[in-house]
Amino acid sequence: MATCHHCRYYYVTWEKETPHGCKAYGFKSALLPYLEVKLSVREGCMAFEKKEKFKIPGKDHLDPS
């Protein structure tokens, strides 16, 4: 199951009452956005897009050195 933490639209708001945000749907919530969507429309999130992994230029992530 894909969750918000792996979605390109998810962000941390750093607000105590609403720490989770969704840029696709444009809201902040105390719950993870996919749960809010499921509770309100009774369906899974239709905006999910897998986040690209951050890569550091010049670093080979397969090389442990």
Secondary structure, DSSP 8 states (H G I E B T S, - for coil): ---GGGBTTEEE---SS--EEETTTTEEESS-HHHHHHHHHSS--S---B------TT--TT---
